[in-house]
Amino acid sequence: MTYFLPSHGLQALWDCILAAVRRPGLEDFRNPELFIEAKGTKLLFKYPNAPSDLLAVIENFSCKLHRVLDFSYICKDRLYIDVGKETCPLQNSVSPPEAQTYLWRRCCIRHHLDHLYDGIIPKSGQNFYHESMLRDAGGMTTLTPLRSRLRRGGILYGQMYNLTKEIIDAARTFPFQNPDLRHLALDPQLRHGMQNICGKSTSSNSITDRAYLASKRRCHYGLTDSNQRSFGVWEEYRISWVLF
């Protein structure tokens, strides 16, 4: 359940919350805190010339964030930001010009982790995800151990992935993820019998069929529209505000 609140009413709402938690019987809810999360801000803070002037990027981002947030209310020791780098194919780098796709290779990811952890990669917290059923192409996520040097320094999490996932990724919703789609592999009579036992109506069959066809259309349109697009790779880390 989600509610969108206008900014001019936030102070009055917060005052009501503080007054409510002072009532007898609500002691467990005293001293409340607000947790804020921002998503989809990559384009807002994207800087093409970041490698040549990283300090200007940091100062610009900090300035924008201070205009949005009142830092007198922020617990800076629990403030984290995601810092990412996108590597894209150069335009007209091949002749004749054609779309290009960069992919992370398993060996490169392994070398990167080895460098990140000074040659001692933790046994847990690292996950490799294959790309398009290829053996050596994929993405990676790494969660730094609680007692590690990286965690103490302010690095919590890292990920490296290929931007080809944008073809079918819609707000982290991927096609063919409906669990009922597996029923399509069953014999129609067996499927009908299961529905009778579970008390489901036969209309659920058409719903599952439509979900399957919708996923197919989504993949088709995504691949068709991306036929002449180039895709790069993304590297991102979640770091503490102190480290930033």
Secondary structure, DSSP 8 states (H G I E B T S, - for coil): ------GGGHHHHHHHHHHHTTSTT-GGG-S--------S-TTTT--TTGGG-HHHHHHHHHHHHHHHS-GGG--GGG-EEEEEEEE---TT-SSS----B---BHHHHHHHHHHHTTT---SSSEEEEESTT-SSBEEEEEE--TTSHHHHHTEEEEEEEEGGGGGT-BTTB-TT--GGGGGGGS-HHHHHHHHHHHT--THHHHHHHHHHHHHHHHHHHHHHHTTT--B-EEEEEEEETTT-
